[in-house]
Amino acid sequence: MSWLDDSDDLDDDFEAYDESSFRTRPNPKANRPRTKRRPAHEDAQIGRVLGVDRGRYSVLLDEDTPDEHAITAVRARELRRTPIVTGDRARVVGDTTGDEGTLSRIVGIVERTSLLRRSADDTDQVERVIVANADQMLVVVAAADPEPRARLVDRYLVAALDAGIRPLLVVTKTDLADPSEFLAHFDGLDLRVFTSAQEEMPVDEIGAALVGHSTVFVGHSGVGKSTLVNALVPSALRATGHVNQVTGRGRHTSSSTVSLRYEGPEGAGWVIDTPGVRSFGLGHVQPDNILAAFTELAEIAEDCPRGCTHLHDAPDCALIEAAERGDLSETGLARLDSLQRLLQTFADKAEQSPGR
């Protein structure tokens, strides 16, 4: 027997709880639910990143056309973990007129052809991206004041070869000292060398090597890099400094990386000026990429045992055996010496790594 009276009408009792009377709380932010799907931005324009200043990117659109102009853009939220650097080819949307007060948005990066990187030191595996899509590196070093550092130049060369970038070298201040002994350190390398003095700066010769290329300029502080950039691109107005007579160190004058267009009698190119550095970590470098830059030696090295270091004490190294048999020309011997020096730079880095 039920305790409910037959007269009880359950349907009537629960009418007050009908779902149709339920009201949802309005969205306080009045925004749509989040989604992982992002718009394709098929209408995005592609431009060259010229530089960055406090989160604002200068981007050149319609390059080499009558409509060429620069715009200011910010990074889209979905790219917050993607490094965007000078030289990148960026996809931008929004107001791309470049008018004063307008702001565009970078929504993507075109696949890079090269990426020049460095780490804080040799034991640091965290890489710092310097520039993208450069195909040449011009290493600037002074013959004196400050004294040239061959091992620092070696590190620049290793980083360039690892990135697949052609290295060039310019020695400034040759009116203060003879660079011959220093340059002998690089015999055997496929390295074009320019020399520059205060009254004899080879602007046209260096400029001709820049035509049709994106060339990143690197060098120790105080070697005259900004002076050279200003000579090549008079509108650059890059700050120049001096060398401390007590410490022998130059003052950092270029505080940011920026792309500048070079225009000379033989054509145009891009100069990418970077801040001066006193160290260049190689924590990210793969040694096989160094060997690959020495094409004829890489072919001989195919007969080396697995894991061969190609250094002077490497057992059964095909390169060393070829040298001992006299199979290498004088140029080949010089290039082998250069290769071993660069590989030794990398080996020294490995010995300094934690756990060794």
VOMI-656178 format. One line per field, with one value per residue (C-alpha): residue number from 1; residue in three letters; z negated, x, y negated. Coordinates in pm, whole numbers, plus 50000, padded with zeros to 5 digits. Each point is the difference from the previous one (the first is absolute). Example, Ala and Ser with C-alpha at 12.3 -4.5 7.8 and 13.67 -1.06 7.14 Angstrom:
// residues 2
resi: (1,2)
resn: (ALA,SER)
zz: (49220,50066)
xx: (51230,50137)
yy: (50450,49656)
END
This chain:
// residues 356
resi: (1,2,3,4,5,6,7,8,9,10,11,12,13,14,15,16,17,18,19,20,21,22,23,24,25,26,27,28,29,30,31,32,33,34,35,36,37,38,39,40,41,42,43,44,45,46,47,48,49,50,51,52,53,54,55,56,57,58,59,60,61,62,63,64,65,66,67,68,69,70,71,72,73,74,75,76,77,78,79,80,81,82,83,84,85,86,87,88,89,90,91,92,93,94,95,96,97,98,99,100,101,102,103,104,105,106,107,108,109,110,111,112,113,114,115,116,117,118,119,120,121,122,123,124,125,126,127,128,129,130,131,132,133,134,135,136,137,138,139,140,141,142,143,144,145,146,147,148,149,150,151,152,153,154,155,156,157,158,159,160,161,162,163,164,165,166,167,168,169,170,171,172,173,174,175,176,177,178,179,180,181,182,183,184,185,186,187,188,189,190,191,192,193,194,195,196,197,198,199,200,201,202,203,204,205,206,207,208,209,210,211,212,213,214,215,216,217,218,219,220,221,222,223,224,225,226,227,228,229,230,231,232,233,234,235,236,237,238,239,240,241,242,243,244,245,246,247,248,249,250,251,252,253,254,255,256,257,258,259,260,261,262,263,264,265,266,267,268,269,270,271,272,273,274,275,276,277,278,279,280,281,282,283,284,285,286,287,288,289,290,291,292,293,294,295,296,297,298,299,300,301,302,303,304,305,306,307,308,309,310,311,312,313,314,315,316,317,318,319,320,321,322,323,324,325,326,327,328,329,330,331,332,333,334,335,336,337,338,339,340,341,342,343,344,345,346,347,348,349,350,351,352,353,354,355,356)
resn: (MET,SER,TRP,LEU,ASP,ASP,SER,ASP,ASP,LEU,ASP,ASP,ASP,PHE,GLU,ALA,TYR,ASP,GLU,SER,SER,PHE,ARG,THR,ARG,PRO,ASN,PRO,LYS,ALA,ASN,ARG,PRO,ARG,THR,LYS,ARG,ARG,PRO,ALA,HIS,GLU,ASP,ALA,GLN,ILE,GLY,ARG,VAL,LEU,GLY,VAL,ASP,ARG,GLY,ARG,TYR,SER,VAL,LEU,LEU,ASP,GLU,ASP,THR,PRO,ASP,GLU,HIS,ALA,ILE,THR,ALA,VAL,ARG,ALA,ARG,GLU,LEU,ARG,ARG,THR,PRO,ILE,VAL,THR,GLY,ASP,ARG,ALA,ARG,VAL,VAL,GLY,ASP,THR,THR,GLY,ASP,GLU,GLY,THR,LEU,SER,ARG,ILE,VAL,GLY,ILE,VAL,GLU,ARG,THR,SER,LEU,LEU,ARG,ARG,SER,ALA,ASP,ASP,THR,ASP,GLN,VAL,GLU,ARG,VAL,ILE,VAL,ALA,ASN,ALA,ASP,GLN,MET,LEU,VAL,VAL,VAL,ALA,ALA,ALA,ASP,PRO,GLU,PRO,ARG,ALA,ARG,LEU,VAL,ASP,ARG,TYR,LEU,VAL,ALA,ALA,LEU,ASP,ALA,GLY,ILE,ARG,PRO,LEU,LEU,VAL,VAL,THR,LYS,THR,ASP,LEU,ALA,ASP,PRO,SER,GLU,PHE,LEU,ALA,HIS,PHE,ASP,GLY,LEU,ASP,LEU,ARG,VAL,PHE,THR,SER,ALA,GLN,GLU,GLU,MET,PRO,VAL,ASP,GLU,ILE,GLY,ALA,ALA,LEU,VAL,GLY,HIS,SER,THR,VAL,PHE,VAL,GLY,HIS,SER,GLY,VAL,GLY,LYS,SER,THR,LEU,VAL,ASN,ALA,LEU,VAL,PRO,SER,ALA,LEU,ARG,ALA,THR,GLY,HIS,VAL,ASN,GLN,VAL,THR,GLY,ARG,GLY,ARG,HIS,THR,SER,SER,SER,THR,VAL,SER,LEU,ARG,TYR,GLU,GLY,PRO,GLU,GLY,ALA,GLY,TRP,VAL,ILE,ASP,THR,PRO,GLY,VAL,ARG,SER,PHE,GLY,LEU,GLY,HIS,VAL,GLN,PRO,ASP,ASN,ILE,LEU,ALA,ALA,PHE,THR,GLU,LEU,ALA,GLU,ILE,ALA,GLU,ASP,CYS,PRO,ARG,GLY,CYS,THR,HIS,LEU,HIS,ASP,ALA,PRO,ASP,CYS,ALA,LEU,ILE,GLU,ALA,ALA,GLU,ARG,GLY,ASP,LEU,SER,GLU,THR,GLY,LEU,ALA,ARG,LEU,ASP,SER,LEU,GLN,ARG,LEU,LEU,GLN,THR,PHE,ALA,ASP,LYS,ALA,GLU,GLN,SER,PRO,GLY,ARG)
zz: (50000,50103,49757,50287,50022,50326,50027,50023,50348,50043,50336,49851,49703,50220,50264,49818,50082,50376,50182,50225,49710,49941,50098,50081,49854,50270,50102,49802,50268,50289,50190,50193,49856,50062,50288,50115,50360,50137,50308,50313,50074,50372,50060,49804,50166,49976,49901,49879,49628,49980,49622,49667,49726,49674,50151,50315,50328,50303,50312,50364,50240,50381,50011,50320,50140,50036,49705,49762,49648,49636,49740,49626,49873,49684,49948,50002,49681,50165,50078,49645,49976,50353,50031,50267,50099,50248,50347,49949,50272,49802,50090,49889,49987,49890,50099,50228,50138,49778,49914,49672,49705,50184,49869,50182,49860,50083,50027,50144,50115,50341,49984,49947,50237,49726,49631,49830,49630,49699,49639,49691,49952,50119,49727,50064,50225,50020,50334,50071,50352,50151,50355,50254,50374,50027,50261,49911,49680,50000,49700,49905,49801,49927,50063,49671,49737,49900,50082,50236,49841,50238,49782,49997,50379,50006,49805,50245,50285,49827,49944,50364,50139,49768,50135,50364,50030,50208,49780,50101,49797,49984,49797,49897,49862,50211,49978,49634,50046,50266,50005,50194,49701,49889,50350,50031,49739,50264,50289,50175,49926,50284,49844,50192,49808,50021,49829,49893,49866,49875,50329,50224,49928,50294,50000,50369,49984,49691,50138,50320,49787,49835,50321,50020,49651,49643,49803,49621,49851,49679,49795,49663,49852,50112,50323,50223,50112,49961,50180,50292,50003,50010,50291,50195,49906,49929,49885,49730,49744,49776,49681,49983,49691,49889,49831,49631,49980,49664,50063,50377,50032,50233,49896,50123,50238,50208,49756,50240,50316,50305,50377,50222,50378,50174,50338,50207,50360,50069,49831,49661,49705,49630,49712,49667,49720,49662,49656,49923,49788,49798,49998,50235,49850,50217,49785,50294,50271,50172,50091,50315,50148,49966,50199,50268,50080,50112,50296,50127,49647,49920,50292,49862,49649,50120,49944,49637,49721,49836,49744,50133,49864,50290,49748,49998,49763,50163,50066,50358,50121,50382,50013,49796,50199,50328,49873,49895,50342,50174,50167,49893,50177,49809,50015,49881,49708,49906,50016,49786,49743,50004,49966,49705,49832,50029,49883,49707,49904,49989,49810,49737,49959,49940,49733,49810,50001,49667,49916,50170)
xx: (50000,50142,50026,49898,49639,49829,49896,50362,50080,50377,50011,49842,50236,50313,49882,50198,50321,49950,50336,49845,49989,50379,50195,50373,50234,50114,50371,50147,50271,49761,50267,49983,50130,50371,50101,50334,49910,50166,49900,50200,50069,50001,50005,50325,50278,50364,50268,50359,50056,50243,50032,49822,49969,49817,49758,49935,50125,50093,49896,50067,49715,49990,50379,50165,49671,49866,49768,50283,49936,50074,49736,49998,49866,49960,50025,49674,49915,50049,50363,50093,50247,50136,50310,49960,50332,50148,50004,49688,49736,49685,49632,49810,49631,49802,50066,50302,49989,50286,49820,50091,49830,49914,50102,50007,50030,50254,49811,50268,50359,50101,50238,50354,50288,50261,50016,50306,50006,50226,49983,50101,50296,50119,49816,49667,49770,49751,50055,49954,49885,50191,49868,49800,50041,50351,50223,50325,50182,50254,50231,50156,50324,50260,50370,50058,49813,49852,50237,49853,49876,50044,49801,49700,50015,50018,49677,49831,50113,49873,49660,49986,50095,49750,49726,50102,50104,50300,50258,50194,50266,50100,50300,49973,50263,50279,50173,50068,50145,50090,49731,50211,50082,49639,49870,50242,49782,49729,50208,49819,49651,49771,49984,50003,50196,49977,50240,49907,50192,49877,50071,49957,49664,49910,49632,49938,50182,49811,49676,50035,50014,49671,49797,49722,50068,49880,50321,50013,50283,50154,50298,50151,49907,50230,50131,49836,49696,49757,50244,50009,49620,49964,50245,49803,49657,50036,49638,50056,50140,50116,50166,50377,50218,50359,50222,50082,50375,50024,49795,50042,49626,49768,49675,49673,49861,49751,49732,49769,50006,49869,49981,50122,49987,50334,49983,50315,50109,49966,49666,49836,50019,49917,50234,49892,50182,50023,50118,50365,50069,50301,49908,49822,49878,49976,49770,49763,50254,50011,50363,49894,49885,50352,50150,49731,50132,50334,49857,50316,50104,49649,50026,50325,49852,49734,50263,50055,49878,49669,50033,50336,50093,50240,50238,50379,49979,49697,50077,49953,49885,49986,50088,50317,50101,49946,50223,50271,49991,50043,49659,49912,50134,50141,49656,49843,50242,49922,49627,50046,50182,49717,49739,50183,50033,49626,49918,50239,49802,49690,50184,50116,49638,49895,50267,49863,49646,49852,50057,50336)
yy: (50000,49661,49714,49772,49918,50092,49641,49878,49876,50042,49825,49691,50000,49995,49753,49732,50184,50021,49943,49743,49759,50026,49691,50018,49744,49758,50008,49708,49939,50049,50199,50323,50329,50054,50221,50139,49935,49689,49802,50078,49632,50067,49625,49950,49804,50110,49752,49980,49939,49708,49982,50012,49739,50074,50247,49799,50144,49793,50193,49909,50078,50001,50015,49875,49867,49643,50077,50095,49872,50087,50079,50058,50332,50204,50372,50201,50187,50340,49906,49902,50291,49960,49779,49733,49845,49759,50154,50210,50007,49924,50045,49691,49907,49698,49642,50026,49645,49890,49677,49832,50164,50324,50341,50333,50352,50270,50330,50228,50045,50132,50299,49874,50072,49951,49917,49853,50084,49984,50110,49805,50234,50341,50188,49827,50200,49711,49834,49633,49923,49707,49969,50200,50053,49855,50166,49820,49906,49718,50039,49666,50009,49730,50046,49814,49800,50243,50283,50263,50322,50293,50240,49765,49980,50382,50008,49765,50224,50314,49839,49885,50341,50168,49772,50045,49633,49889,49819,49688,49819,49634,49881,49635,49760,50152,49660,50084,50351,50254,50274,50255,50221,49998,50081,50293,50167,50039,50133,50280,49876,49898,49654,49674,49736,49619,49760,49649,49699,49666,49825,50305,50161,50232,49903,50075,50335,50115,49857,50202,50316,49902,49963,50257,50134,49962,49955,50001,49793,50136,49899,49917,49663,49719,50155,49738,50197,49709,49769,50244,50029,49621,49983,50259,49864,49625,49974,50262,49753,50285,49877,50039,50024,50038,50256,49967,49944,50180,50315,50017,50060,49823,49844,50151,49738,50202,50108,50183,50210,49818,50054,49717,49985,49958,49825,49984,49955,50373,50059,50037,50235,50016,49916,50149,49822,50174,49886,50070,50309,50112,50371,50236,50328,50312,50211,50057,50097,50339,50091,50188,49670,49862,50288,49966,49651,50156,50188,50176,50102,50122,50245,50145,50012,50244,50273,49898,50230,49917,49722,49878,49657,49925,49840,50051,50299,50168,50371,50131,49657,50005,49631,50041,50308,49811,49721,50246,50170,49666,50018,49645,49693,49705,49840,50324,50020,49640,50070,50312,49792,49743,50275,50156,49663,49936,50352,49952,49692,50218,50277,49751,49898,50361,50049,49702,50138,50121,50365,50028)
END
